[in-house]
């Protein structure tokens, strides 16, 4: 009798654990924009936190709108991604707190050179930095200077991948520049470069393809124009279902060009615009006559605005499951 009861209890426990595993397997990826103004999509917004169902938290392009490693919105950060070393992505300055200045002209007057906002956050959070090209060796020295572990900066080149706690990262080409400002370089070399109006070369810029533990594949475009790899690699090889794409025009892909990438090359389930270089919303509502509005109108895939502090969740197929307000 006792053995039968013990066996029955074991069956109940196994069923319970199985149901827990099933729930965990269907958990969603959460994405939260960290912009300059709460509930808005503003001119200098780049930063996002992507959280895997297993709890791994990834900070993408901290730029200028994260208030350093002490920003209360960050929470734990395990991995920092940096698409390229331009000041608006690496972080040559930062906000002191949210809602300073206007959405069109945020106040980002806290200097972070020569170290950068991204490196200061990575060291403060004891996070790994995952980048492509020669950015890795440059950033590892910055980390070591601030007392961090230089080996925490990890290289993944195009064509390869690196897995961290069940999440796979690879870099993909971005058609853009990647000049490092002399402000990030200490000593005579940095001063000479700035005086001459030149920048240092740290390898090509990149985008990222991330495969999360629930199976969702996300493409983070970084700053890029239209590339063949957006179809051959991002769509055909990896099958990205969610895309975060820059739409700022002039310096990066414009809204109509970005819509072409979404509609014709990648054809994902959902898309989040980024790097609009404008005050795209007021009161959380999309403003007409903006680049963002042009992108939304031209895009056949559902578009979700990265409103600062608001979390959007996606399942393995890229379907939005919560925070799904469309513009």
Sine and cosine of phi, psi and omega as CSV:
sin_phi,cos_phi,sin_psi,cos_psi,sin_omega,cos_omega
0.00,0.00,-0.71,0.71,-0.01,-1.00
-0.90,0.44,-0.64,0.77,0.01,-1.00
-0.90,0.44,-0.64,0.77,0.00,-1.00
-0.90,0.43,-0.63,0.78,0.01,-1.00
-0.92,0.39,-0.67,0.74,0.02,-1.00
-0.89,0.46,-0.66,0.75,0.01,-1.00
-0.90,0.43,-0.65,0.76,0.02,-1.00
-0.90,0.44,-0.66,0.75,0.03,-1.00
-0.89,0.45,-0.64,0.77,0.03,-1.00
-0.89,0.45,-0.63,0.78,0.04,-1.00
-0.90,0.44,-0.66,0.75,0.04,-1.00
-0.89,0.46,-0.70,0.71,0.00,-1.00
-0.89,0.46,-0.66,0.75,0.00,-1.00
-0.90,0.44,-0.65,0.76,0.02,-1.00
-0.90,0.43,-0.64,0.77,0.01,-1.00
-0.90,0.44,-0.72,0.69,0.00,-1.00
-0.90,0.43,-0.59,0.81,0.04,-1.00
-0.90,0.43,-0.65,0.76,0.02,-1.00
-0.92,0.39,-0.60,0.80,0.05,-1.00
-0.89,0.45,-0.67,0.74,0.01,-1.00
-0.90,0.43,-0.61,0.79,0.01,-1.00
-0.91,0.42,-0.66,0.75,0.04,-1.00
-0.89,0.46,-0.71,0.70,-0.01,-1.00
-0.88,0.48,-0.61,0.79,-0.06,-1.00
-0.92,0.38,-0.41,0.91,-0.02,-1.00
-0.99,-0.16,0.09,1.00,0.04,-1.00
-0.88,0.48,0.39,-0.92,-0.13,-0.99
-0.95,-0.30,0.33,-0.94,0.14,-0.99
-0.99,0.11,0.73,-0.68,-0.02,-1.00
-0.95,-0.32,0.72,-0.69,-0.01,-1.00
-0.81,-0.58,0.81,-0.59,-0.02,-1.00
-0.79,-0.62,0.85,-0.52,0.07,-1.00
-0.97,0.23,0.63,-0.78,0.07,-1.00
-0.89,-0.47,1.00,0.08,-0.05,-1.00
-0.99,-0.16,-0.12,-0.99,-0.08,-1.00
-0.98,0.18,-0.46,0.89,-0.08,-1.00
-0.75,-0.66,0.79,-0.62,-0.07,-1.00
-0.83,0.55,0.78,-0.63,0.09,-1.00
0.97,0.24,0.17,0.98,-0.04,-1.00
-0.82,-0.57,0.23,-0.97,0.13,-0.99
-0.89,-0.45,0.96,-0.27,-0.24,-0.97
-0.91,-0.41,0.04,-1.00,-0.23,-0.97
-0.88,0.47,-0.59,0.81,-0.09,-1.00
-0.96,-0.28,0.20,0.98,-0.07,-1.00
-0.95,0.32,0.81,-0.59,0.08,-1.00
-0.71,-0.71,-0.62,0.78,-0.25,-0.97
-0.94,0.34,0.62,-0.78,0.11,-0.99
-0.59,-0.81,0.52,-0.85,0.17,-0.99
-0.94,-0.34,0.81,-0.58,0.05,-1.00
-0.93,-0.37,0.81,-0.58,-0.07,-1.00
-0.90,-0.44,0.84,-0.55,0.06,-1.00
-0.96,0.29,0.44,-0.90,0.09,-1.00
-0.82,0.58,-0.44,0.90,0.00,-1.00
-0.99,0.12,0.00,1.00,0.06,-1.00
0.98,-0.22,-0.21,0.98,0.03,-1.00
-0.88,0.48,0.78,-0.63,-0.07,-1.00
-0.89,-0.46,0.77,-0.64,-0.13,-0.99
-0.86,-0.50,0.80,-0.60,0.09,-1.00
-0.98,-0.19,0.83,-0.56,-0.04,-1.00
-0.94,-0.35,0.84,-0.54,0.08,-1.00
0.73,0.69,0.95,0.31,-0.05,-1.00
-0.84,0.55,-0.62,0.78,0.06,-1.00
0.83,0.56,-0.71,-0.71,-0.12,-0.99
-0.95,-0.30,-0.08,1.00,-0.16,-0.99
-0.96,-0.28,0.23,0.97,0.17,-0.99
-0.95,-0.32,0.77,-0.64,-0.09,-1.00
-0.99,0.13,0.83,0.56,0.05,-1.00
0.94,0.34,-0.10,-1.00,-0.05,-1.00
-0.93,0.38,-0.30,0.95,0.02,-1.00
-1.00,0.02,0.05,1.00,0.02,-1.00
-0.86,0.51,0.87,-0.50,-0.08,-1.00
-0.91,0.43,-0.28,0.96,0.00,-1.00
-0.97,0.24,-0.31,0.95,-0.10,-0.99
-0.94,0.33,-0.71,0.70,-0.17,-0.99
0.89,0.45,-0.43,-0.90,0.07,-1.00
-0.95,0.31,0.66,-0.75,0.10,-0.99
-0.79,-0.61,0.80,-0.59,-0.04,-1.00
-0.98,-0.19,-0.54,0.84,-0.06,-1.00
-0.68,-0.74,0.70,-0.72,0.10,-1.00
-0.91,-0.41,0.78,-0.63,0.05,-1.00
-0.94,-0.34,0.67,-0.74,0.02,-1.00
-0.74,-0.68,0.92,-0.38,-0.07,-1.00
-0.94,0.33,-0.59,0.81,0.04,-1.00
-0.25,-0.97,0.11,-0.99,-0.23,-0.97
-0.98,-0.18,0.26,0.97,0.13,-0.99
-0.90,0.44,0.52,-0.85,-0.15,-0.99
-0.85,0.53,-0.51,0.86,-0.03,-1.00
-0.98,0.22,-0.11,0.99,0.06,-1.00
-0.92,-0.40,-0.75,0.66,0.07,-1.00
-0.93,0.37,-0.61,0.80,0.04,-1.00
0.98,-0.19,1.00,0.06,0.06,-1.00
-1.00,0.01,-0.16,0.99,0.10,-0.99
-0.35,-0.94,0.09,-1.00,-0.02,-1.00
-0.42,-0.91,0.21,-0.98,0.11,-0.99
-0.96,0.29,0.45,-0.90,0.16,-0.99
-1.00,0.09,-0.53,0.85,0.01,-1.00
-0.28,-0.96,0.27,-0.96,0.00,-1.00
-0.94,0.34,0.36,-0.93,0.10,-0.99
0.92,0.38,0.47,0.88,0.07,-1.00
-0.99,-0.17,0.72,-0.69,-0.12,-0.99
0.97,0.23,-0.38,-0.92,0.01,-1.00
-0.93,-0.37,0.21,-0.98,0.03,-1.00
-0.89,0.46,-0.58,0.81,0.02,-1.00
-0.97,0.22,-0.52,0.86,-0.01,-1.00
-0.72,-0.69,0.96,0.28,-0.01,-1.00
-0.90,0.44,0.48,-0.88,0.01,-1.00
-1.00,0.01,0.97,-0.24,-0.02,-1.00
-0.86,-0.51,0.90,0.43,-0.19,-0.98
-0.96,-0.27,0.22,0.98,0.08,-1.00
-1.00,-0.04,0.92,-0.39,-0.06,-1.00
-0.94,0.34,0.62,-0.79,-0.01,-1.00
-0.76,-0.66,0.13,0.99,0.07,-1.00
-1.00,0.05,0.49,-0.87,0.12,0.99
-1.00,0.05,0.04,1.00,-0.14,-0.99
-0.99,0.13,-0.68,0.73,-0.01,-1.00
0.99,-0.12,0.51,-0.86,0.04,-1.00
-0.90,0.44,-0.65,0.76,-0.04,-1.00
-0.89,0.46,-0.71,0.70,-0.02,-1.00
-0.93,0.37,-0.66,0.75,0.02,-1.00
-0.88,0.48,-0.63,0.78,0.04,-1.00
-0.92,0.39,-0.72,0.70,-0.02,-1.00
-0.86,0.51,-0.69,0.72,0.02,-1.00
-0.93,0.37,-0.69,0.72,0.00,-1.00
-0.88,0.47,-0.55,0.84,-0.02,-1.00
-1.00,-0.10,-0.03,1.00,-0.07,-1.00
0.80,0.59,0.71,0.71,-0.03,-1.00
-0.99,-0.16,0.39,-0.92,0.14,-0.99
-0.99,0.14,0.53,-0.85,0.15,-0.99
-0.95,-0.33,0.79,-0.62,0.02,-1.00
-0.89,-0.45,0.88,-0.47,-0.02,-1.00
-0.61,-0.79,0.19,-0.98,0.11,-0.99
-0.96,-0.29,0.13,-0.99,0.11,-0.99
0.86,0.51,-0.33,-0.95,-0.07,-1.00
-0.96,0.28,0.00,1.00,0.10,-0.99
-0.85,0.53,-0.53,0.85,-0.09,-1.00
-0.88,0.47,-0.75,0.66,-0.04,-1.00
-0.92,0.39,-0.61,0.79,0.04,-1.00
-0.90,0.44,-0.73,0.68,-0.07,-1.00
-0.94,0.34,-0.53,0.85,0.00,-1.00
-0.89,0.46,-0.57,0.82,0.05,-1.00
-0.94,0.35,-0.57,0.82,0.07,-1.00
-0.90,0.43,-0.69,0.73,0.02,-1.00
-0.88,0.48,-0.73,0.69,-0.02,-1.00
-0.89,0.46,-0.64,0.77,0.01,-1.00
-0.87,0.49,-0.56,0.83,0.00,-1.00
-1.00,0.03,0.13,0.99,0.06,-1.00
1.00,-0.03,0.16,0.99,0.03,-1.00
-1.00,-0.01,0.01,-1.00,-0.01,-1.00
-1.00,0.04,0.90,-0.43,-0.01,-1.00
-0.88,0.48,-0.43,0.90,0.02,-1.00
-0.96,0.28,-0.12,0.99,0.05,-1.00
-0.96,0.26,-0.23,0.97,0.11,-0.99
-1.00,0.03,0.89,-0.46,-0.16,-0.99
-0.86,-0.50,0.74,-0.67,-0.05,-1.00
-1.00,-0.01,0.70,-0.72,0.21,-0.98
-0.67,-0.74,0.92,-0.40,-0.04,-1.00
-1.00,0.04,0.35,-0.94,0.03,-1.00
-0.83,0.56,0.75,-0.66,-0.03,-1.00
0.98,-0.18,-0.22,0.98,0.03,-1.00
-0.88,-0.48,0.02,-1.00,0.05,-1.00
-0.52,-0.86,0.33,-0.95,0.04,-1.00
-0.70,-0.71,0.75,-0.66,-0.02,-1.00
-0.96,-0.29,0.77,-0.64,0.04,-1.00
-0.80,-0.60,0.90,-0.44,0.03,-1.00
0.75,0.66,0.72,0.69,0.10,-1.00
0.99,0.10,0.03,1.00,0.01,-1.00
-0.91,-0.41,0.78,-0.63,-0.06,-1.00
-0.98,-0.17,0.71,-0.70,0.00,-1.00
-0.85,-0.52,0.70,-0.71,0.22,-0.97
-0.66,-0.75,0.39,-0.92,0.08,-1.00
-0.97,-0.23,0.53,-0.85,0.03,-1.00
-0.77,-0.64,0.41,-0.91,-0.08,-1.00
-0.89,0.45,0.56,-0.83,0.16,-0.99
-0.78,-0.62,0.71,-0.70,0.03,-1.00
-1.00,-0.04,0.99,-0.15,-0.10,-0.99
-0.23,-0.97,0.03,-1.00,0.13,-0.99
-0.99,-0.13,0.20,-0.98,-0.02,-1.00
-0.54,-0.84,0.69,0.72,0.00,-1.00
-0.97,0.24,0.73,-0.68,0.00,-1.00
-1.00,-0.05,0.86,-0.51,0.00,-1.00
-0.89,0.46,0.57,-0.82,0.07,-1.00
-0.86,0.51,-0.33,0.94,0.02,-1.00
-0.89,0.45,-0.42,0.91,0.01,-1.00
-1.00,0.03,-0.05,1.00,-0.09,-1.00
-0.91,-0.42,0.85,-0.53,-0.04,-1.00
-0.98,0.18,0.44,-0.90,0.11,-0.99
1.00,0.05,-0.25,-0.97,-0.10,-0.99
-0.90,0.44,-0.57,0.82,-0.03,-1.00
-0.88,0.48,-0.74,0.67,0.00,-1.00
-0.88,0.47,-0.67,0.74,0.01,-1.00
-0.91,0.42,-0.65,0.76,0.00,-1.00
-0.91,0.42,-0.68,0.74,0.03,-1.00
-0.88,0.48,-0.71,0.70,0.01,-1.00
-0.89,0.46,-0.68,0.74,0.00,-1.00
-0.89,0.46,-0.62,0.78,-0.03,-1.00
-0.99,0.12,-0.11,0.99,-0.06,-1.00
0.95,0.33,0.48,0.88,-0.01,-1.00
-0.94,-0.35,0.23,-0.97,0.08,-1.00
-0.78,-0.63,0.32,-0.95,0.05,-1.00
-1.00,-0.03,0.50,-0.87,-0.02,-1.00
-0.99,-0.12,0.79,-0.61,0.00,-1.00
-0.81,-0.59,0.58,0.81,0.02,-1.00
1.00,0.02,0.14,-0.99,-0.06,-1.00
-0.94,0.33,0.46,-0.89,0.12,-0.99
-0.95,0.33,0.21,-0.98,-0.05,-1.00
-0.62,-0.79,0.29,-0.96,0.34,-0.94
-0.92,-0.39,0.00,-1.00,-0.02,-1.00
-0.75,-0.66,0.57,-0.82,0.28,-0.96
-0.90,-0.44,0.84,-0.54,-0.01,-1.00
-0.90,-0.43,0.80,-0.61,0.11,-0.99
-0.96,-0.29,0.93,-0.37,-0.07,-1.00
-0.99,0.14,0.23,-0.97,-0.12,-0.99
-0.93,0.38,-0.33,0.94,0.06,-1.00
-1.00,0.03,0.01,1.00,0.03,-1.00
0.98,-0.18,-0.19,0.98,0.00,-1.00
-0.92,0.38,0.75,-0.66,0.06,-1.00
-0.95,-0.31,0.82,-0.57,-0.05,-1.00
-0.87,-0.50,0.72,-0.70,0.09,-1.00
-0.96,-0.27,0.84,-0.54,0.10,-0.99
-0.96,-0.27,0.92,-0.39,-0.22,-0.98
-0.97,0.26,-0.37,0.93,-0.20,-0.98
0.88,0.47,-0.37,-0.93,0.08,-1.00
-1.00,-0.06,0.90,-0.45,-0.06,-1.00
-0.44,-0.90,0.37,-0.93,0.28,-0.96
-1.00,-0.04,-0.20,-0.98,0.02,-1.00
-0.95,0.31,0.75,-0.66,0.02,-1.00
-0.77,-0.63,0.48,-0.88,0.04,-1.00
-0.89,0.46,-0.52,0.85,-0.04,-1.00
-0.92,0.40,-0.33,0.94,0.06,-1.00
-0.90,0.44,-0.47,0.88,0.09,-1.00
-1.00,-0.05,-0.78,0.63,-0.14,-0.99
-0.94,0.34,-0.60,0.80,-0.07,-1.00
-0.98,-0.20,-0.84,0.54,-0.10,-1.00
-0.89,0.45,-0.73,0.69,-0.04,-1.00
-1.00,0.09,-0.83,0.56,-0.15,-0.99
-0.97,0.25,-0.69,0.73,-0.05,-1.00
-0.98,0.20,-0.76,0.65,-0.12,-0.99
-0.99,-0.14,-0.38,0.92,0.03,-1.00
0.92,0.39,0.75,0.67,-0.03,-1.00
-0.86,0.50,0.73,-0.68,0.00,-1.00
-0.97,-0.25,-0.35,0.94,0.02,-1.00
-0.76,-0.65,0.73,-0.69,-0.03,-1.00
-0.83,-0.56,0.73,-0.68,0.21,-0.98
-0.95,-0.32,0.92,-0.40,-0.17,-0.99
-0.79,-0.62,0.66,-0.75,0.04,-1.00
-0.97,0.25,0.62,-0.79,-0.08,-1.00
-0.73,-0.69,0.29,0.96,-0.25,-0.97
-0.96,0.29,-0.27,0.96,0.02,-1.00
0.94,0.34,0.30,-0.95,0.02,-1.00
0.89,0.46,-0.89,0.46,-0.02,-1.00
-1.00,-0.02,-0.33,0.94,-0.03,-1.00
-0.60,-0.80,-0.12,-0.99,0.09,-1.00
-0.82,0.57,0.74,-0.67,0.07,-1.00
-0.99,0.16,0.12,-0.99,-0.08,-1.00
-0.88,0.47,-0.65,0.76,0.00,-1.00
-0.96,0.29,-0.61,0.79,0.05,-1.00
-0.91,0.41,-0.66,0.75,0.03,-1.00
-0.90,0.44,-0.61,0.79,0.05,-1.00
-0.89,0.45,-0.60,0.80,0.06,-1.00
-0.88,0.47,-0.69,0.72,0.03,-1.00
-0.85,0.53,-0.70,0.72,-0.03,-1.00
-0.94,0.35,-0.75,0.67,-0.11,-0.99
-0.95,0.30,-0.61,0.80,-0.18,-0.98
-0.94,-0.34,-0.49,0.87,-0.12,-0.99
-0.98,-0.20,-0.79,0.62,-0.10,-0.99
-0.99,-0.10,-0.69,0.73,0.00,-1.00
0.81,0.59,0.83,0.56,-0.01,-1.00
-0.98,0.20,0.01,-1.00,0.06,-1.00
-0.99,0.15,-0.53,0.85,-0.06,-1.00
-0.48,-0.88,0.36,-0.93,-0.02,-1.00
-0.60,-0.80,0.59,-0.80,0.10,-1.00
-0.87,-0.49,0.87,-0.50,0.06,-1.00
-0.96,0.27,0.45,-0.89,0.02,-1.00
-0.56,-0.83,0.21,-0.98,0.16,-0.99
0.81,0.59,0.78,0.62,-0.04,-1.00
-0.99,0.13,-0.32,0.95,0.00,-1.00
0.84,0.55,0.66,0.75,-0.01,-1.00
-0.30,-0.95,0.30,-0.95,0.21,-0.98
-0.99,0.16,0.99,-0.15,-0.14,-0.99
-1.00,0.07,-0.34,0.94,-0.06,-1.00
-0.73,-0.68,0.33,-0.94,0.19,-0.98
-0.65,-0.76,0.82,-0.57,-0.10,-1.00
0.89,0.46,0.44,0.90,0.01,-1.00
0.99,0.15,-0.04,1.00,-0.02,-1.00
-0.99,-0.17,0.64,-0.77,-0.02,-1.00
-0.90,0.43,0.75,-0.66,0.04,-1.00
-1.00,0.09,0.67,-0.75,0.08,-1.00
-0.95,0.33,0.23,-0.97,0.05,-1.00
0.86,0.51,0.56,0.83,0.09,-1.00
-0.88,-0.47,0.31,-0.95,0.09,-1.00
-0.87,0.49,-0.61,0.80,0.00,-1.00
-0.89,0.46,-0.65,0.76,0.03,-1.00
-0.91,0.42,-0.61,0.79,0.06,-1.00
-0.89,0.46,-0.69,0.72,0.01,-1.00
-0.89,0.46,-0.72,0.69,-0.01,-1.00
-0.87,0.50,-0.69,0.72,-0.04,-1.00
-0.92,0.40,-0.52,0.86,-0.08,-1.00
-1.00,0.02,-0.17,0.99,-0.13,-0.99
-0.99,-0.17,0.77,-0.64,-0.03,-1.00
-0.99,0.13,-0.38,0.93,0.00,-1.00
-0.99,0.12,0.55,-0.84,0.08,-1.00
-0.84,0.55,0.73,-0.69,-0.04,-1.00
-0.94,-0.35,0.71,-0.70,0.04,-1.00
-0.84,-0.54,0.84,-0.55,-0.06,-1.00
-0.97,0.23,0.65,-0.76,0.02,-1.00
-0.99,0.10,0.97,0.26,0.01,-1.00
-0.96,0.27,0.79,-0.61,-0.14,-0.99
-0.86,0.51,0.77,-0.64,0.03,-1.00
1.00,0.09,-0.11,0.99,0.00,-1.00
-0.99,-0.14,0.72,-0.69,-0.04,-1.00
-0.99,-0.15,0.74,-0.67,0.08,-1.00
-0.90,-0.44,0.71,-0.70,-0.03,-1.00
-0.91,-0.41,0.58,-0.82,-0.04,-1.00
-0.71,-0.71,0.61,-0.79,0.06,-1.00
-1.00,0.04,-0.10,-0.99,-0.10,-1.00
-0.88,0.47,-0.43,0.90,-0.02,-1.00
-1.00,-0.04,0.06,1.00,-0.02,-1.00
0.99,0.13,0.19,0.98,0.04,-1.00
-0.99,0.15,0.74,-0.68,0.02,-1.00
-0.95,0.31,0.74,-0.67,-0.05,-1.00
-0.91,-0.41,-0.33,0.95,0.09,-1.00
-0.35,-0.94,0.41,-0.91,-0.08,-1.00
0.92,0.39,0.55,0.84,-0.24,-0.97
-0.99,-0.10,0.65,0.76,0.01,-1.00
-0.96,0.26,0.88,-0.48,0.05,-1.00
-1.00,0.05,0.53,-0.85,0.04,-1.00
-0.95,0.32,0.00,0.00,0.00,0.00
